[in-house]
Amino acid sequence: MKMKKALLLMTMFVSAGAMAQEPQSSTDTIVKPIIPVEKVGLLKNIDVLFHTRVGFESYFDNGTFTNSEFDNNQARIEVVLTFVK
């Protein structure tokens, strides 16, 4: 029963924190954007994706445990262009 109450309280705090976030209404003048605002429209049909595959792998030899390790199996960047008439 304590676990249910703790989970409920955690859910309430996380959702309250998410609702407390306000969208940014003005741009920050201290930091200049990497891409000028006038040229952002050129990137509307470009998606940049970062794929990763990681895992905690355990190895056995003849039914006996030999080793466990955290392994990064894959990390790649993919650029997808969408052509629209």
N, C-alpha and C positions, 0 to 999 in steps of 0.2 A: 504494500500500500504506500510506503514511503517513496518507492521508486516512481509510482504514478504521480504523486504530488510533486516530486522534484522535476519530473519531466514536464508536467503541466506548467509549473512556475518558469522553467527555462523557456518553454515555448512562448509564454506570455511576454517575458522580458525581451526575447529576440524579436517578436513581432512588434512590440512597442518601440523598440529601437529602430526597426526598419521603417515604421510609420513616421518617426521623428525626423527622418532625413528629408531635407528640402532640396528641390532641384536648384541648380545654380542659375540665377537670373541675369547675372552680368558677367562679362569676361574679366579676368584678372589682368591688370595692366602691367604687373611686375614681370611676368614671364611671357615672352612672345611665343606664339605657336610655331611649331616646326614647319607646317604647311600654311601659307597665307590663306586667309579666309576666302579671297577671290578665286583660288584654285581648288578649293575643297570639292566643288562640283565635278571636277575631272575624275575624282576617286570614287564616285558613287556606285560604279559598277565593278569595283575591285574588292575582293574579299581576301584577307590574309589569315590563314589558319595555322595554328601550332598544335601538332599532334604529339602526344607522348604515350608511351606504354611502359609502365613500371610495375614491379611486383616483388613480393617476398617469396623466394623460392627455397624449398627444402629438398635436400638430396638424400637418397637412401641407397645403400649397397647391400644386396641380399637380405632385405627386410630390416636392416639396422640403420639408424640415423647417422649420417656422416657430416652434413654441413647445412647451414642456412645462410642465405645472403639476400640483401636487397639489391635488385638488379634493374637498371634502366635499359630496357630492351630496344626502345625506339624513341627518337626525337627528330621531328622533321617539320619544316615550314613549307606550307603550300600556298601558292598564289593562284586565285581563281578569277578569271576575267569573264564578265557577262556581256555579250554583244547584243544590243537591242537596236532595231531599226526605228 
